[in-house]
Amino acid sequence: MNFTFSKEQHDFREEVRSFLEEDLSKGGFNPTCDSWISGYSPEFSRKLAERGWIGLSWPKQCGGGGRGHMDRLILTEELLRVGAPCGFHWFADRQVGPCLIAYGSEELKEEFLSAIMRAEASFGLGLSEPESGSDLASVKTTAVESGDTFVINGQKVWTSLAHKATHMYLVVRTDPNVPKHKGISEFIVDMKLPGITVRPLIDMTGERHFNEVFFDGVKVPKKFMVGQKNRGWNQITAQLDYERSGIERVMGNYVMLKALMDHVKEKKQGGVMRHKLAQLAIEFEVGRLMVYRVVAMIEQGTLPRHETAMAKMFCTEYEQRAARTAMEIAGLHGQLGIDPRASTLVRHASESYLYAQGYTLMGGTSEILRNVIATRGLELPAK
């Protein structure tokens, strides 16, 4: 595939790189793997907001930048290339804002879109639940109408950054008496409301990215429902496409890949290790192009059906292979883990290796994605 970027896109990429190089040289942030979720800095997000880089591709009538999806991809690619901390605004910019623009009331748009673009509001995603696995339609958290509010009871799990977010984009069941795909609604919930309890889930890296969140009689005003009651499933599927096809699925650990390349070059390693590194470099470019393909389809007004699932599945499985290869090259030094005495490669490799088990679970398991490819792409029967 041969394609070129416009002069404006080249200039924008250079603008972003210059900003990041300057901020990094001043100690503005420490590069990390998976910086879109593990790198959390409201201060850095506000720097992006000042440049109009949050909500970059949102319509101008909503206060956004009005630029193309390819421009946002370029921005995101450069942020992840240096491991910049994007966790504060990531979910809000990637999917909450677009869903509000598509389905939210004018009141919700006015209240939240500008707050997101100013890096004042951050969001966790209340999707997964215990015993639900990848079957998002089986949610059991309920929202029952009571006067001017909905009373929410239930539990969410694996909720990224719920302990830091100002709000949650919450998926609940509002009608238990209809087929499971037809009784779902979505809400924006203030995390300071009474009845919300957030408990940490510490992963193998020793970090707290995930949480379980309990809702005990939480009263949410009706105006915070997003879209129509019981029509949330269609909204969720659109949101998952934003989540699954992002460049972060292949570039989340680019700083590790760069450290790996530098290490092999410095040590003048050849043979098997050099071949493995060459294979990773090839697979990286393949995954990157798959993501670019999805964005190009969106730019052309074509709705990706199975392409997002293909990109997410390939890229996350690639990142697991990259983490294993990095640990092989690190050798016994890899056991130092994220010890500050360890080299840059060892720290990044250890962190990525321990975290990589979740790559093919978050945003839909590889098994679910293969089903999507089979039914939507190959048009095989679902049963």
Secondary structure, DSSP 4 states (H G I P E B T S, - for coil): ------HHHHHHHHHHHHHHHHHHHTT-----TTTTTT---HHHHHHHHHTT-SSTTS-GGGTS----HHHHHHHHHHHHHTT---TTTHHIIIIIHHHHHHH--HHHHHHHHHHHHTT---EEEE---TTTTT-GGG---EEEEETTEEEEEEEE-S-TTTTT-SEEEEEEES-TTS-GGGSEEEEEEETTSTTEEEEEE--TTS---EEEEEEEEEEEEGGGEESSTT-HHHHHHHHHHHHHTSTHHHHTTHHHHHHHHHHHHHHT--HHHHHHHHHHHHHHHHHHHHHHHHHHHHHTT---SSHHHHHHHHHHHHHHHHHHHHHHHHGGGGGGTT-TTS-HHHHHHHHHHHHGGGTTTTTS-HHHHHHHIIIIIS-----
